């Protein structure tokens, strides 16, 4: 009998560090996905050189830095030695689009076994779990991330909500952009703080919010 070999993919370094600190999933193999796929240019050639170049540009780092920060921690995933994958992500837009990216890569690379998805809360505690297959998620990724169109159906409720937010959050009439426009006299630093507090459903960080503010104020 083949022993199940499990890889846990976590949404980002903060979750990875917290799980390590609290000895959660102790003796398990964990990797962080250090990305913000809901922001900036995307390539559908996932984790290739073209992808690395586009995403490095988005994050204002060199391709070498991007590789060190994002790709190197994922090396256990790329080795394809795992019989079982478990995902640990928040329910906000930021995390859901990262989930979509990982599922798309697994689909494109022929991962056919069931995947466990754990949705966690503000303190990284598990609040929901799903079992799913990666099949079809690469096409879903391209439809959403490349063609910017809403699929007819998305089975996972958190992902459906995340995709809807992703496709609308930078539109001129979105609640986020409207808020930024209505606070044009507020300093960038103060406005970033207010966005972090009031728009947690997006899950964006201060770096992304600052870029959005600058882009709006340069119009």
C-alpha positions in Angstrom: 0.0 0.0 0.0 1.3 3.4 -1.0 1.7 5.9 1.9 -0.2 9.1 1.4 2.2 12.0 0.9 0.5 15.3 1.8 1.5 18.9 0.9 -0.2 21.8 2.7 -0.2 25.1 0.7 -0.8 28.2 2.8 -1.8 31.6 1.7 1.3 33.6 2.4 4.2 33.9 4.7 2.2 35.3 7.7 0.0 32.2 7.8 3.1 29.9 7.3 4.9 31.7 10.2 1.8 31.5 12.5 1.3 27.8 11.8 5.0 27.2 12.6 4.9 29.3 15.8 1.8 27.5 17.1 3.0 24.1 16.0 -0.1 23.6 13.9 0.3 20.8 11.3 3.5 19.9 13.1 5.6 17.4 11.2 3.6 18.1 8.1 5.1 19.7 4.9 3.9 23.2 4.5 4.7 25.9 1.8 3.5 29.5 1.5 2.1 31.0 -1.7 3.6 34.4 -1.5 1.6 36.2 -4.1 -1.2 38.7 -4.7 -2.7 37.4 -7.9 -5.7 39.7 -7.7 -3.5 42.7 -8.5 -1.6 43.5 -11.6 -0.7 41.8 -14.9 -1.2 38.1 -15.3 0.1 35.4 -17.6 -1.8 32.2 -18.2 1.6 30.4 -18.6 1.6 29.7 -14.8 5.0 29.9 -13.1 6.9 30.1 -16.4 9.5 32.7 -17.3 6.9 34.9 -18.9 4.8 34.6 -15.7 7.8 35.5 -13.5 8.7 38.5 -15.6 5.1 39.9 -15.5 4.6 39.3 -11.8 8.1 40.6 -10.9 7.2 43.8 -12.7 3.9 44.1 -10.8 5.7 43.8 -7.5 8.6 46.0 -8.5 11.2 43.4 -7.9 13.8 41.6 -10.1 13.0 38.2 -11.5 15.6 36.8 -9.2 13.9 38.3 -6.2 10.5 37.1 -7.3 11.9 33.6 -7.8 13.4 33.6 -4.3 10.2 35.0 -2.6 7.5 33.2 -4.5 8.8 30.3 -6.6 11.5 28.8 -4.4 9.1 28.1 -1.4 6.8 26.3 -3.9 9.5 23.9 -5.0 7.9 20.9 -3.2 4.7 21.5 -5.2 6.6 21.6 -8.5 8.3 18.3 -7.6 4.9 16.6 -8.1 5.8 14.0 -5.5 2.6 14.5 -3.5 -0.4 12.2 -3.5 -2.6 14.6 -1.5 -2.9 18.4 -1.5 -4.5 20.5 1.2 -5.1 24.3 0.8 -5.4 26.8 3.7 -6.8 30.2 2.6 -8.9 33.1 3.9 -12.3 33.8 2.4 -11.4 37.3 1.1 -10.9 38.2 -2.6 -7.1 38.2 -2.3 -7.0 34.6 -1.0 -9.7 33.3 -3.3 -7.9 34.5 -6.4 -4.7 32.8 -5.1 -6.7 29.6 -4.7 -7.9 29.9 -8.3 -4.3 30.2 -9.4 -3.1 27.1 -7.5 -6.1 25.0 -8.7 -5.4 26.1 -12.3 -1.8 25.0 -12.1 -2.8 21.7 -10.5 -5.4 21.2 -13.3 -3.0 22.1 -16.0 -0.4 19.6 -14.6 -2.9 16.8 -14.4 -3.5 16.5 -10.6 -6.5 14.2 -10.6 -6.8 13.3 -6.9 -9.3 15.1 -4.5 -8.0 18.3 -2.9 -9.0 19.5 0.6 -9.6 23.2 0.9 -9.7 24.8 4.3 -11.2 28.3 4.7 -9.7 30.1 7.8 -10.8 33.1 9.8 -9.0 36.2 11.0 -6.8 34.3 13.4 -6.1 31.5 10.9 -8.6 29.2 12.6 -10.4 26.7 10.3 -14.0 27.7 9.7 -15.1 25.7 6.6 -13.7 22.9 4.5 -14.4 21.6 1.0 -13.3 18.6 -1.0 -12.9 19.2 -4.7 -11.1 18.3 -7.9 -8.8 20.6 -9.9 -10.5 19.6 -13.2 -11.7 22.6 -15.1 -10.0 25.3 -13.0 -7.4 26.2 -15.6 -10.1 27.2 -18.1 -11.9 29.0 -15.2 -8.6 30.8 -14.4 -8.2 32.0 -18.0 -11.8 33.1 -18.3 -11.6 35.2 -15.1 -8.0 36.3 -15.0 -7.2 36.7 -18.7 -10.5 37.5 -20.3 -12.1 39.2 -17.3 -15.4 37.6 -17.7 -17.7 36.0 -15.1 -18.3 32.3 -15.5 -21.8 31.0 -15.7 -21.3 29.0 -12.5 -18.7 28.5 -9.8 -19.3 25.7 -7.4 -17.3 26.9 -4.5 -19.3 29.7 -2.7 -16.2 31.6 -1.4 -14.5 31.4 -4.8 -17.6 32.7 -6.5 -17.8 35.7 -4.2 -14.0 36.3 -4.6 -14.3 36.2 -8.4 -17.2 38.6 -8.4 -15.2 41.1 -6.3 -12.1 40.7 -8.4 -14.0 41.5 -11.6 -15.6 44.6 -10.2 -13.2 46.1 -7.5 -11.3 48.4 -9.9 -14.3 49.6 -11.8 -15.1 53.3 -11.6 -18.4 52.7 -9.7 -17.1 50.1 -7.2 -17.4 50.8 -3.5 -13.6 50.9 -3.2 -13.0 53.4 -6.0 -15.9 55.5 -4.9 -14.5 55.6 -1.4 -11.1 56.8 -2.7 -12.7 59.5 -4.8 -14.8 60.7 -1.9 -11.7 61.1 0.3 -9.5 63.0 -2.1 -8.4 65.4 0.6 -7.2 62.6 2.9 -3.5 61.9 3.0 -2.4 58.7 1.3 -1.2 57.1 4.5 -4.5 57.9 6.3 -6.6 56.7 3.4 -4.7 53.4 3.2 -5.4 52.8 6.9 -9.1 53.5 6.3 -9.2 51.1 3.3 -7.5 48.3 5.4 -10.2 48.7 8.1 -13.3 49.2 5.9 -12.7 46.9 3.0 -11.5 43.6 4.6 -13.6 41.6 2.0 -10.9 42.4 -0.6 -8.0 41.3 1.6 -5.6 43.7 -0.1 -2.5 45.0 1.7 -1.2 48.5 2.1 1.1 48.2 -0.9 -1.8 47.4 -3.3 -4.1 50.1 -1.8 -1.3 52.7 -2.1 -0.9 51.9 -5.8 -4.6 52.1 -6.4 -4.8 55.5 -4.6 -1.9 56.8 -6.7 -3.4 55.6 -9.9 -6.8 57.2 -9.1 -5.2 60.5 -8.1 -3.1 60.6 -11.2 -6.2 60.6 -13.5 
